[in-house]
Amino acid sequence: MTTGARLSLFTGGIGALALALNHLTAGSSPANVSLGRADVVGSLMAVGLMLVGLNWTSVDPTAQQPLALSGEQGLKLAESLPDGVREELGWGSQMVLLNTAAVAIHCIWNQRLLLSRGLLTGAPYQDGPLVQRVLSSQQRLYLVNLKLFPARREFAYLPEGTPSVLLEPLGSQGLLVVAGASPRCFNAADLGWVKGWAERLRRQLEEAEAEQRF
């Protein structure tokens, strides 16, 4: 739990306790209208602060500690890739791994695995219904807690126990599979990094394909 969440819960709890004590000590004396209104407002504020603290804890990516996943650090690139594509894959994957919560990245284009980087298991890439869904819809799919999804078996090539996976489309022809080390580990900045690189990489791949360079 973060400091902000603790502070919200603590402040809300103190406020609720103070209001309860006020009711107990007030006895049966007639309540003043203005004091009654203040009592209502105070109750709402106390409950609101406690709800903010609880919500902050549930959505804060840093509230989950990264898991120690198995695998070996590595980099694998497909053969016969144009120099420009190789450079983009190498540079972009390094930046995503350094600047986001990602622990492994796989790039697939036209059902071909172009890149695997980060924690690698040696297991072969396999297609599945979730990948097909992203390719057909061209919409990002973020699985914040992979163990809740029966289709997680299609990610057997990721480190065992991988808690979250981000599928970022590269148009209709490919996608990035990005593994995270804890549930809900990718924040808005991480998602922006991955999306920005995906758009840049897609253009590079489409240009290379149009020029029949691979």
N, C-alpha and C positions, 0 to 999 in steps of 0.2 A: 504494500500500500504506500502511495506517495505521501510526502509531507502535506501537500495541499488537501488530499483526501482525509488524512488524519485530522487536520485542523478543522475542516468542515464538519466532520462527524463530532469532534470534541465540542466545538462551539454550539452546534445544534443540540447536542445532549445537555450541555450546561443550561441552555435557554429553556429546554423542555423541563428540566428539573426545577429551575427557578420558578417557572409558571405553576408547576404542581405545588410547590411549597407555598406560593402566594395564595392558591385556592384553599389550602389546608389552614392557613393562618388567618384568612379573611373572615372565617366564621359565617354567621348568618346576617351580617350587616348588609344593608341595601347597597347594591353596586352602583357606582357612579357611571353615567353613560359613556363619558370619555375614557374612563378606565376600562370599561367593558370592551370598547373598540380597540384600545391598545392591547388588551389581552388577546383578542382574536388575531390581530396583526402579529403579535409576538409568537403565537402558536403556529401560524402559517410560516413565519420566518424560521422557526426552529425546525419544523418538519422539512421545509425546503432545503435548509443547509444539510440536514442528514441525508436527504435524497441525493443532493449534489455529490456528497462524499461517496455514497454507495455507487452512484453511476460512474463517477470518476474512476473508482477502483475497477469497475467491470470493463471499461473501454480503454484504459490506459495500457498501451503496449508494454511499457516498462514494468508493469506489475507482474508479468510472467518472466521467470528466469529462463535463460537459454538452456536447452538440454545438451548433454554431452552425446553427440551423435557419432556413430561409427563410420569409418570410411577413411580414405587416404586423399590428401590434397593432390590434385592433378589437373592437367589440361590436355584435352584431346580435340584435335581438329580433323575434319574430313580431308581426304586427299583431293588434289587437283582443284583446289579453290583459288580463284583469282587473288592476286596480292591485296587489292583493295578490300575485298571481303574478309580475308584473313586478318588484316589490320583492324578492321572495324569490329570483328568478333573478339579479337584479343583485347583491344583497348576498351570497348564497351563493357565486356564481361568483368574486366578488372575494376572498372569504375563502380559498377553495380555492387560487386562484392565488397568493395572498400567503403562505400557510402550508404549502404542499406543494411537491413538485417538478413540479407540472403546468405546462405551457406553453400548453395550449389545452383548452377545454371545449366540448362540444356536448351539448345536451339534446334528446332526442327523446321525444315523447309521442303515442301513437296514430298513429305513422308521420308525424308532423308535427315539423319542426325548430323548436323554440321559442327556442333560444338558441345562439349561437356567440360565443365570447369567447376572447381571447388571440391567439396567432399564427394568422392566418387567411390562406388561400390564394385564396379566391374560387371554388374548385371546389365544385360542388353536393354535398350530402350524398347518399350512396347506401346502401341497405340491403344486407345480405349474410348469409351463413350463420352467421358468428360472432355477429352481432347477434341473429339469430333464435334461436340456441342460448341466449343469455342471457335473452331474453324468455320462451322456453318453460320453461327450468329455473328462472328467477328466482334464479340463482346468479351471483356475481361471476366474471368472467373476467379474469385479469391476464396479458397477453402480455409477458413480461419482456424478450424479445429478438425484436422483430417480424420481423426479416429471416429468421428460421428458419421462419416460417409462410407457406406458399404462399397462404393466404387473405388475406394482407396487402393485396392489390389492392383489397379493399373499403374500405380506408381511404385512398383516393387524395385525399380532400378534406383530409386532414391535411398538415402541412408535409412536403415531400419528405425522405425519410430519417429520419422519426420512428422512434426506436429502441424505444419501449415504449408500450403502450396498456393502459388500464384500462377495462373495461366494467362499470359498476355499475348493477344493475337498479333500476327504479322500479316494483316490483311486476311485473305481467305486461303493463302498458300502455306502458312506456317505459324509457329507460335514459340514463345519462350516459356519454359517450365522452370519456375524459380522456387527453390525450397527454403523455408525459414526454420529457425532453430527453436521457436516457441510459438504457442497459439497467439494469434492476433499480433504477430511481431512486426508486420509491415504497416507503418503509419502513412499519412498523406504524402509526406516528402518522399518516402520510399516508393510509393506507387507512382509518383511523378517522375522519379528517376527512371524506373523501368519503362513507363509509357514513352518518355522522351527518347530513350535509346531504341525502343521497339520501332518507333516511327522512322528514325534515322536508318536503322538496319534494314527495314523493309524497303526503303527507297534504294539502298545500295544493292540489295539482292535483286530487285526488279530490274534495275539498270543492267546488272551483270547478266541476268537471264535474257533480257532483250537483245543484248549484244552477243549472245550465245558464247559467253566466256566460261560457262560451266553448266 
